[in-house]
Amino acid sequence: MKATQGDKDLHDALTLWFTPALRKRLLLGLAASIGLPWLLGEWAKTFVQPGLHNDAERMQLLIDFIVRGAMLFSLTMLLTWLIGRWILAVMKGKQYLGDAFPEDEAQARHD
């Protein structure tokens, strides 16, 4: 079966928008979304000690739940950003570079 122009346009719309710069930003966002809450949670757990806190185990579990919620929230925001980038790329479409308008060339010569 031969691919039609519509199939090619759909393939381009689904794949060409995911540029190397966007991949780099996505990987940085994924690392930050997972790494930062985890590091902050581990740092916060160092202040919860069994002798100094009434219920240290429960407090550590609460910190774990907050960290997981922060990770889920940031990953959801990253997905929302990615969907927005895809919509923007699809709405802009392909970039066609054409000739300059004759009026622009005429104005440039008279200046």
PDB file as gemmi writes it, atoms N, CA and C in Angstrom:
CRYST1    1.000    1.000    1.000  90.00  90.00  90.00 P 1                      
ATOM      1  N   MET A   1       0.842  -1.183   0.000  1.00  0.00           N  
ATOM      2  CA  MET A   1       0.000   0.000   0.000  1.00  0.00           C  
ATOM      3  C   MET A   1       0.885   1.245   0.000  1.00  0.00           C  
ATOM      4  N   LYS A   2       0.607   2.144  -0.889  1.00  0.00           N  
ATOM      5  CA  LYS A   2       1.412   3.349  -1.038  1.00  0.00           C  
ATOM      6  C   LYS A   2       0.953   4.420  -0.046  1.00  0.00           C  
ATOM      7  N   ALA A   3       1.927   5.092   0.562  1.00  0.00           N  
ATOM      8  CA  ALA A   3       1.607   6.149   1.524  1.00  0.00           C  
ATOM      9  C   ALA A   3       1.138   7.397   0.786  1.00  0.00           C  
ATOM     10  N   THR A   4       0.088   7.986   1.273  1.00  0.00           N  
ATOM     11  CA  THR A   4      -0.456   9.198   0.658  1.00  0.00           C  
ATOM     12  C   THR A   4       0.172  10.420   1.308  1.00  0.00           C  
ATOM     13  N   GLN A   5      -0.111  11.575   0.746  1.00  0.00           N  
ATOM     14  CA  GLN A   5       0.401  12.828   1.297  1.00  0.00           C  
ATOM     15  C   GLN A   5      -0.156  13.067   2.704  1.00  0.00           C  
ATOM     16  N   GLY A   6      -1.388  12.665   2.930  1.00  0.00           N  
ATOM     17  CA  GLY A   6      -1.981  12.819   4.260  1.00  0.00           C  
ATOM     18  C   GLY A   6      -1.274  11.972   5.303  1.00  0.00           C  
ATOM     19  N   ASP A   7      -0.872  10.754   4.900  1.00  0.00           N  
ATOM     20  CA  ASP A   7      -0.119   9.903   5.820  1.00  0.00           C  
ATOM     21  C   ASP A   7       1.228  10.524   6.157  1.00  0.00           C  
ATOM     22  N   LYS A   8       1.880  11.114   5.138  1.00  0.00           N  
ATOM     23  CA  LYS A   8       3.172  11.739   5.370  1.00  0.00           C  
ATOM     24  C   LYS A   8       3.017  12.957   6.281  1.00  0.00           C  
ATOM     25  N   ASP A   9       1.980  13.751   6.060  1.00  0.00           N  
ATOM     26  CA  ASP A   9       1.743  14.920   6.904  1.00  0.00           C  
ATOM     27  C   ASP A   9       1.466  14.514   8.345  1.00  0.00           C  
ATOM     28  N   LEU A  10       0.702  13.446   8.531  1.00  0.00           N  
ATOM     29  CA  LEU A  10       0.422  12.971   9.882  1.00  0.00           C  
ATOM     30  C   LEU A  10       1.700  12.480  10.547  1.00  0.00           C  
ATOM     31  N   HIS A  11       2.515  11.749   9.814  1.00  0.00           N  
ATOM     32  CA  HIS A  11       3.784  11.269  10.363  1.00  0.00           C  
ATOM     33  C   HIS A  11       4.680  12.442  10.749  1.00  0.00           C  
ATOM     34  N   ASP A  12       4.755  13.458   9.897  1.00  0.00           N  
ATOM     35  CA  ASP A  12       5.560  14.639  10.203  1.00  0.00           C  
ATOM     36  C   ASP A  12       5.032  15.373  11.423  1.00  0.00           C  
ATOM     37  N   ALA A  13       3.705  15.483  11.536  1.00  0.00           N  
ATOM     38  CA  ALA A  13       3.114  16.183  12.676  1.00  0.00           C  
ATOM     39  C   ALA A  13       3.387  15.463  13.983  1.00  0.00           C  
ATOM     40  N   LEU A  14       3.496  14.149  13.917  1.00  0.00           N  
ATOM     41  CA  LEU A  14       3.708  13.382  15.145  1.00  0.00           C  
ATOM     42  C   LEU A  14       5.180  13.215  15.510  1.00  0.00           C  
ATOM     43  N   THR A  15       6.100  13.411  14.565  1.00  0.00           N  
ATOM     44  CA  THR A  15       7.504  13.121  14.857  1.00  0.00           C  
ATOM     45  C   THR A  15       8.438  14.317  14.733  1.00  0.00           C  
ATOM     46  N   LEU A  16       8.260  15.195  13.765  1.00  0.00           N  
ATOM     47  CA  LEU A  16       9.251  16.248  13.516  1.00  0.00           C  
ATOM     48  C   LEU A  16       9.279  17.342  14.571  1.00  0.00           C  
ATOM     49  N   TRP A  17       8.250  17.473  15.364  1.00  0.00           N  
ATOM     50  CA  TRP A  17       8.212  18.524  16.382  1.00  0.00           C  
ATOM     51  C   TRP A  17       9.132  18.197  17.556  1.00  0.00           C  
ATOM     52  N   PHE A  18       9.531  16.943  17.714  1.00  0.00           N  
ATOM     53  CA  PHE A  18      10.325  16.502  18.865  1.00  0.00           C  
ATOM     54  C   PHE A  18      11.805  16.689  18.542  1.00  0.00           C  
ATOM     55  N   THR A  19      12.249  17.934  18.562  1.00  0.00           N  
ATOM     56  CA  THR A  19      13.597  18.308  18.148  1.00  0.00           C  
ATOM     57  C   THR A  19      14.623  17.920  19.219  1.00  0.00           C  
ATOM     58  N   PRO A  20      15.899  17.901  18.872  1.00  0.00           N  
ATOM     59  CA  PRO A  20      16.928  17.602  19.880  1.00  0.00           C  
ATOM     60  C   PRO A  20      16.931  18.583  21.054  1.00  0.00           C  
ATOM     61  N   ALA A  21      16.667  19.857  20.797  1.00  0.00           N  
ATOM     62  CA  ALA A  21      16.605  20.828  21.891  1.00  0.00           C  
ATOM     63  C   ALA A  21      15.443  20.514  22.837  1.00  0.00           C  
ATOM     64  N   LEU A  22      14.321  20.114  22.265  1.00  0.00           N  
ATOM     65  CA  LEU A  22      13.173  19.746  23.092  1.00  0.00           C  
ATOM     66  C   LEU A  22      13.459  18.482  23.895  1.00  0.00           C  
ATOM     67  N   ARG A  23      14.163  17.525  23.283  1.00  0.00           N  
ATOM     68  CA  ARG A  23      14.540  16.312  24.014  1.00  0.00           C  
ATOM     69  C   ARG A  23      15.435  16.640  25.199  1.00  0.00           C  
ATOM     70  N   LYS A  24      16.365  17.569  24.992  1.00  0.00           N  
ATOM     71  CA  LYS A  24      17.279  17.963  26.072  1.00  0.00           C  
ATOM     72  C   LYS A  24      16.499  18.611  27.221  1.00  0.00           C  
ATOM     73  N   ARG A  25      15.573  19.493  26.876  1.00  0.00           N  
ATOM     74  CA  ARG A  25      14.752  20.141  27.908  1.00  0.00           C  
ATOM     75  C   ARG A  25      13.862  19.130  28.634  1.00  0.00           C  
ATOM     76  N   LEU A  26      13.344  18.166  27.888  1.00  0.00           N  
ATOM     77  CA  LEU A  26      12.509  17.138  28.501  1.00  0.00           C  
ATOM     78  C   LEU A  26      13.316  16.283  29.473  1.00  0.00           C  
ATOM     79  N   LEU A  27      14.512  15.878  29.082  1.00  0.00           N  
ATOM     80  CA  LEU A  27      15.359  15.087  29.984  1.00  0.00           C  
ATOM     81  C   LEU A  27      15.758  15.890  31.220  1.00  0.00           C  
ATOM     82  N   LEU A  28      16.056  17.170  31.042  1.00  0.00           N  
ATOM     83  CA  LEU A  28      16.372  18.017  32.185  1.00  0.00           C  
ATOM     84  C   LEU A  28      15.157  18.160  33.099  1.00  0.00           C  
ATOM     85  N   GLY A  29      13.988  18.322  32.509  1.00  0.00           N  
ATOM     86  CA  GLY A  29      12.762  18.414  33.304  1.00  0.00           C  
ATOM     87  C   GLY A  29      12.446  17.127  34.042  1.00  0.00           C  
ATOM     88  N   LEU A  30      12.663  15.988  33.385  1.00  0.00           N  
ATOM     89  CA  LEU A  30      12.448  14.704  34.058  1.00  0.00           C  
ATOM     90  C   LEU A  30      13.403  14.523  35.231  1.00  0.00           C  
ATOM     91  N   ALA A  31      14.667  14.869  35.016  1.00  0.00           N  
ATOM     92  CA  ALA A  31      15.645  14.745  36.096  1.00  0.00           C  
ATOM     93  C   ALA A  31      15.292  15.657  37.265  1.00  0.00           C  
ATOM     94  N   ALA A  32      14.870  16.873  36.962  1.00  0.00           N  
ATOM     95  CA  ALA A  32      14.496  17.805  38.024  1.00  0.00           C  
ATOM     96  C   ALA A  32      13.205  17.377  38.714  1.00  0.00           C  
ATOM     97  N   SER A  33      12.254  16.849  37.954  1.00  0.00           N  
ATOM     98  CA  SER A  33      10.972  16.440  38.535  1.00  0.00           C  
ATOM     99  C   SER A  33      11.114  15.257  39.481  1.00  0.00           C  
ATOM    100  N   ILE A  34      12.068  14.406  39.213  1.00  0.00           N  
ATOM    101  CA  ILE A  34      12.254  13.235  40.064  1.00  0.00           C  
ATOM    102  C   ILE A  34      13.341  13.481  41.103  1.00  0.00           C  
ATOM    103  N   GLY A  35      14.423  14.100  40.682  1.00  0.00           N  
ATOM    104  CA  GLY A  35      15.572  14.257  41.569  1.00  0.00           C  
ATOM    105  C   GLY A  35      15.407  15.277  42.679  1.00  0.00           C  
ATOM    106  N   LEU A  36      14.881  16.447  42.347  1.00  0.00           N  
ATOM    107  CA  LEU A  36      14.780  17.502  43.358  1.00  0.00           C  
ATOM    108  C   LEU A  36      13.842  17.153  44.516  1.00  0.00           C  
ATOM    109  N   PRO A  37      12.630  16.658  44.259  1.00  0.00           N  
ATOM    110  CA  PRO A  37      11.795  16.287  45.407  1.00  0.00           C  
ATOM    111  C   PRO A  37      12.414  15.164  46.247  1.00  0.00           C  
ATOM    112  N   TRP A  38      13.051  14.209  45.574  1.00  0.00           N  
ATOM    113  CA  TRP A  38      13.671  13.108  46.308  1.00  0.00           C  
ATOM    114  C   TRP A  38      14.812  13.623  47.195  1.00  0.00           C  
ATOM    115  N   LEU A  39      15.668  14.506  46.646  1.00  0.00           N  
ATOM    116  CA  LEU A  39      16.768  15.060  47.443  1.00  0.00           C  
ATOM    117  C   LEU A  39      16.257  15.888  48.615  1.00  0.00           C  
ATOM    118  N   LEU A  40      15.235  16.709  48.363  1.00  0.00           N  
ATOM    119  CA  LEU A  40      14.681  17.520  49.454  1.00  0.00           C  
ATOM    120  C   LEU A  40      14.017  16.648  50.516  1.00  0.00           C  
ATOM    121  N   GLY A  41      13.374  15.573  50.094  1.00  0.00           N  
ATOM    122  CA  GLY A  41      12.760  14.660  51.054  1.00  0.00           C  
ATOM    123  C   GLY A  41      13.788  13.950  51.905  1.00  0.00           C  
ATOM    124  N   GLU A  42      14.868  13.487  51.278  1.00  0.00           N  
ATOM    125  CA  GLU A  42      15.937  12.836  52.048  1.00  0.00           C  
ATOM    126  C   GLU A  42      16.591  13.818  53.005  1.00  0.00           C  
ATOM    127  N   TRP A  43      16.755  15.061  52.578  1.00  0.00           N  
ATOM    128  CA  TRP A  43      17.330  16.073  53.453  1.00  0.00           C  
ATOM    129  C   TRP A  43      16.392  16.364  54.623  1.00  0.00           C  
ATOM    130  N   ALA A  44      15.094  16.427  54.369  1.00  0.00           N  
ATOM    131  CA  ALA A  44      14.126  16.691  55.440  1.00  0.00           C  
ATOM    132  C   ALA A  44      14.069  15.537  56.434  1.00  0.00           C  
ATOM    133  N   LYS A  45      14.291  14.304  55.953  1.00  0.00           N  
ATOM    134  CA  LYS A  45      14.254  13.150  56.860  1.00  0.00           C  
ATOM    135  C   LYS A  45      15.434  13.118  57.821  1.00  0.00           C  
ATOM    136  N   THR A  46      16.501  13.825  57.502  1.00  0.00           N  
ATOM    137  CA  THR A  46      17.642  13.835  58.415  1.00  0.00           C  
ATOM    138  C   THR A  46      17.320  14.575  59.711  1.00  0.00           C  
ATOM    139  N   PHE A  47      16.319  15.443  59.697  1.00  0.00           N  
ATOM    140  CA  PHE A  47      15.943  16.184  60.896  1.00  0.00           C  
ATOM    141  C   PHE A  47      14.943  15.431  61.765  1.00  0.00           C  
ATOM    142  N   VAL A  48      14.424  14.321  61.276  1.00  0.00           N  
ATOM    143  CA  VAL A  48      13.451  13.524  62.027  1.00  0.00           C  
ATOM    144  C   VAL A  48      14.206  12.361  62.670  1.00  0.00           C  
ATOM    145  N   GLN A  49      14.434  12.466  63.974  1.00  0.00           N  
ATOM    146  CA  GLN A  49      15.189  11.431  64.688  1.00  0.00           C  
ATOM    147  C   GLN A  49      14.286  10.767  65.721  1.00  0.00           C  
ATOM    148  N   PRO A  50      14.442   9.448  65.916  1.00  0.00           N  
ATOM    149  CA  PRO A  50      13.550   8.710  66.820  1.00  0.00           C  
ATOM    150  C   PRO A  50      13.518   9.248  68.256  1.00  0.00           C  
ATOM    151  N   GLY A  51      14.606   9.714  68.791  1.00  0.00           N  
ATOM    152  CA  GLY A  51      14.595  10.201  70.169  1.00  0.00           C  
ATOM    153  C   GLY A  51      14.063  11.603  70.323  1.00  0.00           C  
ATOM    154  N   LEU A  52      14.104  12.385  69.258  1.00  0.00           N  
ATOM    155  CA  LEU A  52      13.721  13.791  69.345  1.00  0.00           C  
ATOM    156  C   LEU A  52      12.313  14.077  68.839  1.00  0.00           C  
ATOM    157  N   HIS A  53      11.748  13.160  68.105  1.00  0.00           N  
ATOM    158  CA  HIS A  53      10.416  13.359  67.541  1.00  0.00           C  
ATOM    159  C   HIS A  53       9.457  12.343  68.154  1.00  0.00           C  
ATOM    160  N   ASN A  54       8.219  12.763  68.418  1.00  0.00           N  
ATOM    161  CA  ASN A  54       7.249  11.877  69.067  1.00  0.00           C  
ATOM    162  C   ASN A  54       6.976  10.619  68.240  1.00  0.00           C  
ATOM    163  N   ASP A  55       6.735  10.766  66.965  1.00  0.00           N  
ATOM    164  CA  ASP A  55       6.452   9.620  66.107  1.00  0.00           C  
ATOM    165  C   ASP A  55       7.278   9.766  64.828  1.00  0.00           C  
ATOM    166  N   ALA A  56       8.557   9.391  64.921  1.00  0.00           N  
ATOM    167  CA  ALA A  56       9.500   9.627  63.829  1.00  0.00           C  
ATOM    168  C   ALA A  56       9.145   8.809  62.587  1.00  0.00           C  
ATOM    169  N   GLU A  57       8.705   7.570  62.774  1.00  0.00           N  
ATOM    170  CA  GLU A  57       8.388   6.731  61.622  1.00  0.00           C  
ATOM    171  C   GLU A  57       7.206   7.288  60.836  1.00  0.00           C  
ATOM    172  N   ARG A  58       6.211   7.755  61.558  1.00  0.00           N  
ATOM    173  CA  ARG A  58       5.043   8.335  60.888  1.00  0.00           C  
ATOM    174  C   ARG A  58       5.418   9.621  60.151  1.00  0.00           C  
ATOM    175  N   MET A  59       6.287  10.415  60.749  1.00  0.00           N  
ATOM    176  CA  MET A  59       6.721  11.650  60.111  1.00  0.00           C  
ATOM    177  C   MET A  59       7.533  11.358  58.841  1.00  0.00           C  
ATOM    178  N   GLN A  60       8.361  10.327  58.869  1.00  0.00           N  
ATOM    179  CA  GLN A  60       9.119   9.959  57.678  1.00  0.00           C  
ATOM    180  C   GLN A  60       8.193   9.463  56.563  1.00  0.00           C  
ATOM    181  N   LEU A  61       7.146   8.726  56.944  1.00  0.00           N  
ATOM    182  CA  LEU A  61       6.166   8.293  55.943  1.00  0.00           C  
ATOM    183  C   LEU A  61       5.427   9.493  55.349  1.00  0.00           C  
ATOM    184  N   LEU A  62       5.118  10.480  56.179  1.00  0.00           N  
ATOM    185  CA  LEU A  62       4.467  11.690  55.687  1.00  0.00           C  
ATOM    186  C   LEU A  62       5.367  12.417  54.692  1.00  0.00           C  
ATOM    187  N   ILE A  63       6.650  12.488  55.001  1.00  0.00           N  
ATOM    188  CA  ILE A  63       7.598  13.120  54.083  1.00  0.00           C  
ATOM    189  C   ILE A  63       7.645  12.341  52.770  1.00  0.00           C  
ATOM    190  N   ASP A  64       7.632  11.001  52.850  1.00  0.00           N  
ATOM    191  CA  ASP A  64       7.633  10.174  51.634  1.00  0.00           C  
ATOM    192  C   ASP A  64       6.391  10.445  50.783  1.00  0.00           C  
ATOM    193  N   PHE A  65       5.237  10.577  51.417  1.00  0.00           N  
ATOM    194  CA  PHE A  65       4.010  10.855  50.672  1.00  0.00           C  
ATOM    195  C   PHE A  65       4.057  12.235  50.021  1.00  0.00           C  
ATOM    196  N   ILE A  66       4.595  13.202  50.718  1.00  0.00           N  
ATOM    197  CA  ILE A  66       4.721  14.551  50.156  1.00  0.00           C  
ATOM    198  C   ILE A  66       5.668  14.539  48.961  1.00  0.00           C  
ATOM    199  N   VAL A  67       6.777  13.792  49.077  1.00  0.00           N  
ATOM    200  CA  VAL A  67       7.741  13.688  47.974  1.00  0.00           C  
ATOM    201  C   VAL A  67       7.096  13.025  46.766  1.00  0.00           C  
ATOM    202  N   ARG A  68       6.371  11.943  46.977  1.00  0.00           N  
ATOM    203  CA  ARG A  68       5.705  11.271  45.857  1.00  0.00           C  
ATOM    204  C   ARG A  68       4.664  12.176  45.201  1.00  0.00           C  
ATOM    205  N   GLY A  69       3.942  12.923  46.015  1.00  0.00           N  
ATOM    206  CA  GLY A  69       2.967  13.866  45.463  1.00  0.00           C  
ATOM    207  C   GLY A  69       3.633  14.971  44.656  1.00  0.00           C  
ATOM    208  N   ALA A  70       4.766  15.474  45.149  1.00  0.00           N  
ATOM    209  CA  ALA A  70       5.495  16.516  44.412  1.00  0.00           C  
ATOM    210  C   ALA A  70       6.035  15.967  43.093  1.00  0.00           C  
ATOM    211  N   MET A  71       6.516  14.728  43.118  1.00  0.00           N  
ATOM    212  CA  MET A  71       6.992  14.107  41.874  1.00  0.00           C  
ATOM    213  C   MET A  71       5.858  13.936  40.871  1.00  0.00           C  
ATOM    214  N   LEU A  72       4.731  13.446  41.327  1.00  0.00           N  
ATOM    215  CA  LEU A  72       3.585  13.246  40.448  1.00  0.00           C  
ATOM    216  C   LEU A  72       3.096  14.571  39.875  1.00  0.00           C  
ATOM    217  N   PHE A  73       3.031  15.590  40.717  1.00  0.00           N  
ATOM    218  CA  PHE A  73       2.598  16.913  40.263  1.00  0.00           C  
ATOM    219  C   PHE A  73       3.557  17.471  39.217  1.00  0.00           C  
ATOM    220  N   SER A  74       4.859  17.389  39.470  1.00  0.00           N  
ATOM    221  CA  SER A  74       5.814  17.960  38.521  1.00  0.00           C  
ATOM    222  C   SER A  74       5.853  17.166  37.217  1.00  0.00           C  
ATOM    223  N   LEU A  75       5.694  15.849  37.281  1.00  0.00           N  
ATOM    224  CA  LEU A  75       5.634  15.064  36.053  1.00  0.00           C  
ATOM    225  C   LEU A  75       4.372  15.381  35.248  1.00  0.00           C  
ATOM    226  N   THR A  76       3.270  15.647  35.948  1.00  0.00           N  
ATOM    227  CA  THR A  76       2.039  16.046  35.268  1.00  0.00           C  
ATOM    228  C   THR A  76       2.207  17.400  34.584  1.00  0.00           C  
ATOM    229  N   MET A  77       2.878  18.323  35.249  1.00  0.00           N  
ATOM    230  CA  MET A  77       3.130  19.631  34.633  1.00  0.00           C  
ATOM    231  C   MET A  77       4.064  19.501  33.438  1.00  0.00           C  
ATOM    232  N   LEU A  78       5.018  18.600  33.520  1.00  0.00           N  
ATOM    233  CA  LEU A  78       5.916  18.355  32.391  1.00  0.00           C  
ATOM    234  C   LEU A  78       5.152  17.767  31.205  1.00  0.00           C  
ATOM    235  N   LEU A  79       4.240  16.860  31.471  1.00  0.00           N  
ATOM    236  CA  LEU A  79       3.411  16.290  30.406  1.00  0.00           C  
ATOM    237  C   LEU A  79       2.517  17.359  29.792  1.00  0.00           C  
ATOM    238  N   THR A  80       1.966  18.236  30.608  1.00  0.00           N  
ATOM    239  CA  THR A  80       1.131  19.331  30.107  1.00  0.00           C  
ATOM    240  C   THR A  80       1.944  20.254  29.207  1.00  0.00           C  
ATOM    241  N   TRP A  81       3.162  20.566  29.615  1.00  0.00           N  
ATOM    242  CA  TRP A  81       4.052  21.399  28.802  1.00  0.00           C  
ATOM    243  C   TRP A  81       4.362  20.718  27.476  1.00  0.00           C  
ATOM    244  N   LEU A  82       4.606  19.421  27.512  1.00  0.00           N  
ATOM    245  CA  LEU A  82       4.927  18.674  26.300  1.00  0.00           C  
ATOM    246  C   LEU A  82       3.737  18.641  25.338  1.00  0.00           C  
ATOM    247  N   ILE A  83       2.539  18.459  25.861  1.00  0.00           N  
ATOM    248  CA  ILE A  83       1.336  18.482  25.019  1.00  0.00           C  
ATOM    249  C   ILE A  83       1.157  19.872  24.409  1.00  0.00           C  
ATOM    250  N   GLY A  84       1.426  20.911  25.181  1.00  0.00           N  
ATOM    251  CA  GLY A  84       1.345  22.276  24.662  1.00  0.00           C  
ATOM    252  C   GLY A  84       2.339  22.532  23.547  1.00  0.00           C  
ATOM    253  N   ARG A  85       3.555  22.005  23.694  1.00  0.00           N  
ATOM    254  CA  ARG A  85       4.558  22.150  22.638  1.00  0.00           C  
ATOM    255  C   ARG A  85       4.120  21.433  21.361  1.00  0.00           C  
ATOM    256  N   TRP A  86       3.506  20.256  21.513  1.00  0.00           N  
ATOM    257  CA  TRP A  86       3.029  19.507  20.347  1.00  0.00           C  
ATOM    258  C   TRP A  86       1.905  20.267  19.656  1.00  0.00           C  
ATOM    259  N   ILE A  87       0.962  20.802  20.427  1.00  0.00           N  
ATOM    260  CA  ILE A  87      -0.147  21.561  19.842  1.00  0.00           C  
ATOM    261  C   ILE A  87       0.384  22.781  19.102  1.00  0.00           C  
ATOM    262  N   LEU A  88       1.342  23.468  19.688  1.00  0.00           N  
ATOM    263  CA  LEU A  88       1.933  24.641  19.042  1.00  0.00           C  
ATOM    264  C   LEU A  88       2.608  24.262  17.729  1.00  0.00           C  
ATOM    265  N   ALA A  89       3.342  23.155  17.728  1.00  0.00           N  
ATOM    266  CA  ALA A  89       4.019  22.722  16.497  1.00  0.00           C  
ATOM    267  C   ALA A  89       3.021  22.312  15.425  1.00  0.00           C  
ATOM    268  N   VAL A  90       1.947  21.644  15.819  1.00  0.00           N  
ATOM    269  CA  VAL A  90       0.948  21.227  14.836  1.00  0.00           C  
ATOM    270  C   VAL A  90       0.200  22.439  14.280  1.00  0.00           C  
ATOM    271  N   MET A  91      -0.097  23.405  15.120  1.00  0.00           N  
ATOM    272  CA  MET A  91      -0.816  24.586  14.646  1.00  0.00           C  
ATOM    273  C   MET A  91       0.038  25.459  13.738  1.00  0.00           C  
ATOM    274  N   LYS A  92       1.338  25.528  14.015  1.00  0.00           N  
ATOM    275  CA  LYS A  92       2.217  26.316  13.152  1.00  0.00           C  
ATOM    276  C   LYS A  92       2.421  25.635  11.807  1.00  0.00           C  
ATOM    277  N   GLY A  93       2.509  24.335  11.804  1.00  0.00           N  
ATOM    278  CA  GLY A  93       2.706  23.599  10.557  1.00  0.00           C  
ATOM    279  C   GLY A  93       4.134  23.721  10.060  1.00  0.00           C  
ATOM    280  N   LYS A  94       4.297  23.311   8.824  1.00  0.00           N  
ATOM    281  CA  LYS A  94       5.622  23.387   8.216  1.00  0.00           C  
ATOM    282  C   LYS A  94       5.975  24.825   7.914  1.00  0.00           C  
ATOM    283  N   GLN A  95       7.269  25.096   7.882  1.00  0.00           N  
ATOM    284  CA  GLN A  95       7.737  26.431   7.554  1.00  0.00           C  
ATOM    285  C   GLN A  95       8.142  26.454   6.086  1.00  0.00           C  
ATOM    286  N   TYR A  96       7.481  27.288   5.330  1.00  0.00           N  
ATOM    287  CA  TYR A  96       7.816  27.441   3.923  1.00  0.00           C  
ATOM    288  C   TYR A  96       8.471  28.798   3.734  1.00  0.00           C  
ATOM    289  N   LEU A  97       9.652  28.814   3.170  1.00  0.00           N  
ATOM    290  CA  LEU A  97      10.341  30.067   2.903  1.00  0.00           C  
ATOM    291  C   LEU A  97      10.157  30.416   1.435  1.00  0.00           C  
ATOM    292  N   GLY A  98       9.582  31.555   1.211  1.00  0.00           N  
ATOM    293  CA  GLY A  98       9.339  31.981  -0.169  1.00  0.00           C  
ATOM    294  C   GLY A  98      10.178  33.200  -0.507  1.00  0.00           C  
ATOM    295  N   ASP A  99       9.911  33.748  -1.671  1.00  0.00           N  
ATOM    296  CA  ASP A  99      10.611  34.952  -2.099  1.00  0.00           C  
ATOM    297  C   ASP A  99      10.084  36.151  -1.324  1.00  0.00           C  
ATOM    298  N   ALA A 100      10.895  37.168  -1.258  1.00  0.00           N  
ATOM    299  CA  ALA A 100      10.469  38.399  -0.600  1.00  0.00           C  
ATOM    300  C   ALA A 100       9.413  39.090  -1.454  1.00  0.00           C  
ATOM    301  N   PHE A 101       8.590  39.907  -0.832  1.00  0.00           N  
ATOM    302  CA  PHE A 101       7.575  40.653  -1.566  1.00  0.00           C  
ATOM    303  C   PHE A 101       8.257  41.706  -2.429  1.00  0.00           C  
ATOM    304  N   PRO A 102       7.703  41.982  -3.597  1.00  0.00           N  
ATOM    305  CA  PRO A 102       8.325  42.993  -4.476  1.00  0.00           C  
ATOM    306  C   PRO A 102       8.387  44.365  -3.820  1.00  0.00           C  
ATOM    307  N   GLU A 103       7.396  44.695  -2.988  1.00  0.00           N  
ATOM    308  CA  GLU A 103       7.405  46.003  -2.337  1.00  0.00           C  
ATOM    309  C   GLU A 103       8.582  46.139  -1.389  1.00  0.00           C  
ATOM    310  N   ASP A 104       8.950  45.043  -0.719  1.00  0.00           N  
ATOM    311  CA  ASP A 104      10.084  45.099   0.206  1.00  0.00           C  
ATOM    312  C   ASP A 104      11.380  45.381  -0.548  1.00  0.00           C  
ATOM    313  N   GLU A 105      11.543  44.769  -1.719  1.00  0.00           N  
ATOM    314  CA  GLU A 105      12.742  45.012  -2.511  1.00  0.00           C  
ATOM    315  C   GLU A 105      12.748  46.445  -3.031  1.00  0.00           C  
ATOM    316  N   ALA A 106      11.594  46.958  -3.422  1.00  0.00           N  
ATOM    317  CA  ALA A 106      11.516  48.317  -3.942  1.00  0.00           C  
ATOM    318  C   ALA A 106      11.842  49.322  -2.856  1.00  0.00           C  
ATOM    319  N   GLN A 107      11.373  49.113  -1.652  1.00  0.00           N  
ATOM    320  CA  GLN A 107      11.654  50.025  -0.548  1.00  0.00           C  
ATOM    321  C   GLN A 107      13.132  49.964  -0.172  1.00  0.00           C  
ATOM    322  N   ALA A 108      13.714  48.776  -0.243  1.00  0.00           N  
ATOM    323  CA  ALA A 108      15.109  48.654   0.126  1.00  0.00           C  
ATOM    324  C   ALA A 108      16.008  49.414  -0.855  1.00  0.00           C  
ATOM    325  N   ARG A 109      15.629  49.459  -2.141  1.00  0.00           N  
ATOM    326  CA  ARG A 109      16.446  50.169  -3.134  1.00  0.00           C  
ATOM    327  C   ARG A 109      16.331  51.677  -2.978  1.00  0.00           C  
ATOM    328  N   HIS A 110      15.187  52.163  -2.524  1.00  0.00           N  
ATOM    329  CA  HIS A 110      14.986  53.610  -2.421  1.00  0.00           C  
ATOM    330  C   HIS A 110      15.581  54.182  -1.153  1.00  0.00           C  
ATOM    331  N   ASP A 111      15.888  53.333  -0.182  1.00  0.00           N  
ATOM    332  CA  ASP A 111      16.426  53.877   1.090  1.00  0.00           C  
ATOM    333  C   ASP A 111      17.832  54.322   1.000  1.00  0.00           C  
TER     334      ASP A 111                                                      
END                                                                             
